[in-house]
Amino acid sequence: LRATAMVRGRLRTVKRFAFWNTERKCCYLSRYDGTSLRLSGPTIEVVANGEEVLFSNDDGGSAPYAPDIGGHGKLLPLLTGLNWAASTPGHMRPIDQERALTVWIFALAFPDLFVTKPLLIVEGAPGSGKSASMQIIQQVIHGRTRPLIIGKKREDDFSTQILRSPIAVLDNVDAYIDWLPDAVCAYTTSGVWVKRKLYTDDDEHEVRPQAFLAVASKNPASFRREDVADRTIVLRLDRRDDFTPMALIQSRIESERDELYGEWIYHVNEIVAEISTNGMPKSSNHRMADWESFSRVVAKVVGWSDSDVDEMMGALQRERDAFAGEGDSLVELISRWLDQVANVGREVTAQKLHDELSAIAAHFKKPLVRSPNALAQKLRAPYLESVFEIEIKAGHSGIRTYRIRRAGGRRD
């Protein structure tokens, strides 16, 4: 048997939990019992594991289940009816946050549609239900809750944990962890990690997880770096006024999971039908193009308008920009520098601007990047665009100069 497999066997890519077949326009979901569901839009059928797609089933998923497939009207009220913040730094409405989470929930069935996976960040004070909300999604869709606890010295384990966690919830990542921004950036921008093969000097192999990452935190400082924040979905929760014991919620989900998961499958199959019939819509000018395209498919299924998606995408961008700038003293320092009217629209080099900002930073005891070159890089950060108008001009000698005004301000 081993010899036949090695000589005649076809090389198959091992999948976990969900797989989207682009050629056949079918979605496959593992049933963790040696079979999988094939969702083609018109039909939902049971096929043997390995017959059309091979699932590893090594991720600690649920026991075999018998979903009650249909539009029961229970799923989205449970998963998205959170205590959304009424006011956010990016002025994102609760309805936009609810829609963004809805899209993310259905994206879990289509990991292969996203070359890189958007990072979901749910931020809120203690008692806001941020951790519970992510664990509930895990339990409904994946059959169990298993948040990942990230430590300051667990970098080597991170890629393996993500590889085996189709829905990876990073819980209580409140303190800054040095290695985490680089690891998350590598995943959100390229979707892979390059690792050295064991017992070799220079051979490498790619680790390509299919996981969707969610972060539940009251202070997600490890994820504010511009290249990470640019691929995030930032949602904000307020503290709840009343509380339901988590054990009671989990008990309810366990008793109703056949209906809840069956409703998720029902809507996923509708999404498959929409993609098969009309294809993926073309994106506009939003940075997360694949996310926008998928959002428009979900909108057709759940009954949102195109303007609803436009408003959600715009709100997500504003929230990302605000999130990246939170805790960065550069916004405050430039604002104080612009308080001097003569500086509004004044042409300065990075060196001159750094010198003048350094004096302000020293006076108010605020941190500032150490060099003019680092400042020049920061001035190109997307989150500054929502606060300032920054005009960059390249001189004949190759030295760039800058003119800065407040966003929406009068040009002098």
Salt bridges, closest charged atoms under 4 A:
ASP33 OD2 - ARG31 NH1 3.22
GLU45 OE1 - ARG38 NH2 2.64
GLU52 OE1 - ARG24 NH1 3.20
GLU52 OE2 - ARG38 NH1 2.37
ASP58 OD2 - ARG16 NH2 2.95
ASP58 OD2 - ARG164 NE 3.84
ASP59 OD1 - HIS142 NE2 3.68
ASP68 OD1 - HIS72 NE2 3.82
ASP96 OD2 - ARG93 NE 2.97
ASP112 OD1 - LYS15 NZ 3.17
GLU123 OE2 - ARG224 NH2 3.88
GLU123 OE1 - ARG236 NH1 2.47
ASP157 OD2 - ARG154 NE 3.88
ASP182 OD1 - ARG225 NH1 2.68
GLU206 OE1 - ARG208 NH2 3.35
GLU226 OE2 - LYS378 NZ 3.16
ASP227 OD1 - ARG225 NE 2.86
ASP230 OD1 - ARG287 NH1 2.71
GLU256 OE1 - LYS74 NZ 3.98
GLU256 OE1 - ARG252 NE 3.49
GLU259 OE1 - LYS74 NZ 2.48
GLU263 OE2 - HIS267 NE2 3.68
GLU270 OE1 - HIS267 ND1 3.02
GLU274 OE2 - LYS300 NZ 3.85
ASP290 OD2 - ARG231 NH2 3.87
GLU292 OE2 - ARG296 NH2 2.93
ASP306 OD1 - ARG296 NH1 3.89
ASP308 OD1 - ARG99 NH1 3.49
ASP310 OD1 - ARG296 NH2 2.50
GLU311 OE1 - ARG93 NH2 2.68
GLU319 OE2 - ARG236 NE 2.87
ASP321 OD1 - ARG287 NH1 3.70
GLU326 OE1 - ARG224 NH1 2.67
GLU326 OE2 - ARG236 NH2 3.05
ASP328 OD2 - LYS378 NZ 2.94
GLU332 OE2 - ARG336 NE 3.11
GLU332 OE1 - LYS366 NZ 3.53
ASP339 OD1 - ARG406 NH2 2.78
GLU347 OE1 - ARG403 NH2 3.06
GLU356 OE2 - ARG346 NH2 2.73
GLU356 OE2 - LYS352 NZ 3.69
GLU389 OE1 - ARG411 NH2 3.62
GLU391 OE1 - ARG411 NH1 3.87
ASP412 OD1 - ARG410 NH1 3.07
